[in-house]
Amino acid sequence: TSNTIYVTTDLNDKNLWTSTVSLQDLHWIDDKPKRHKTYHARLRYQGPLVACTFAGNSLRLGEPVRGLAAGQSAVVYDHDRILGGGIVT
């Protein structure tokens, strides 16, 4: 990590949006999610569920999300069942 902070007044700046989220410290309650199956992830406390698929230790989001930061938790759901999750890097 570079410990660099970027500041902008443009809330739609393309650098604020991401479609792929890398995760570390993954923990699965039961089995690891299957590749190419659509799940949902909550990336903020009480945030909306976002459709996603798995690619290794990353989530590919169905729609871009604004303002994610390293250290936030990502919780993965299969319908109403929590599968587990990890920490955003």
C-alpha positions in Angstrom: 0.0 0.0 0.0 1.1 3.5 -0.7 -0.8 5.3 2.1 -1.9 7.9 -0.4 -5.2 9.8 -0.2 -6.8 11.4 -3.3 -9.3 14.2 -2.9 -11.9 15.3 -5.4 -15.1 17.4 -5.3 -16.5 15.5 -8.3 -18.7 12.8 -6.8 -18.8 11.0 -10.2 -15.1 10.9 -10.7 -14.3 7.6 -12.4 -11.6 6.8 -9.8 -14.3 6.6 -7.1 -16.1 3.7 -8.8 -15.1 0.1 -8.8 -16.4 -3.1 -10.4 -14.0 -5.6 -8.9 -13.2 -5.9 -5.2 -10.2 -7.8 -3.9 -10.6 -9.5 -0.6 -8.2 -10.9 2.1 -8.8 -12.8 5.3 -11.6 -14.8 3.6 -13.8 -16.8 5.9 -16.6 -19.1 4.7 -19.2 -20.5 7.1 -19.7 -23.7 5.1 -18.4 -24.2 1.6 -16.5 -21.7 -0.5 -18.8 -20.0 -3.1 -18.8 -21.5 -6.6 -17.3 -19.7 -9.5 -19.7 -18.3 -12.2 -22.7 -18.4 -9.8 -24.4 -15.1 -9.0 -24.4 -14.2 -5.3 -25.0 -10.9 -3.5 -22.6 -8.9 -1.4 -23.2 -6.2 1.2 -20.2 -3.8 1.1 -21.3 -1.3 3.8 -23.2 -1.6 7.0 -26.8 -1.5 6.0 -25.8 -0.9 2.4 -27.7 -2.3 -0.5 -27.0 -5.9 -1.7 -25.0 -5.9 -5.0 -25.0 -8.8 -7.4 -21.6 -10.4 -7.7 -19.6 -13.4 -8.9 -16.4 -14.9 -7.6 -13.0 -14.9 -9.4 -10.3 -16.2 -7.1 -10.1 -13.9 -4.1 -12.1 -11.1 -5.8 -15.7 -10.2 -6.3 -16.9 -9.0 -9.7 -19.7 -6.7 -9.1 -22.8 -6.6 -11.3 -22.8 -2.8 -11.1 -20.0 -0.4 -10.1 -20.0 0.8 -6.4 -18.7 4.2 -5.4 -16.2 5.0 -2.6 -15.1 1.6 -1.3 -12.0 1.7 0.9 -9.5 -0.9 2.1 -10.5 -2.4 5.4 -14.2 -2.4 4.8 -16.0 -5.8 5.2 -17.7 -7.6 2.4 -20.4 -10.1 3.4 -21.6 -12.5 0.8 -25.1 -13.9 0.6 -26.8 -16.7 -1.3 -30.4 -15.4 -1.2 -31.1 -14.9 2.6 -28.2 -17.1 3.7 -24.8 -15.6 4.7 -22.0 -17.6 3.2 -19.1 -15.6 4.8 -16.9 -12.8 3.4 -13.6 -11.0 3.7 -11.9 -7.7 4.1 -11.6 -5.3 1.1 -8.0 -4.6 0.1 
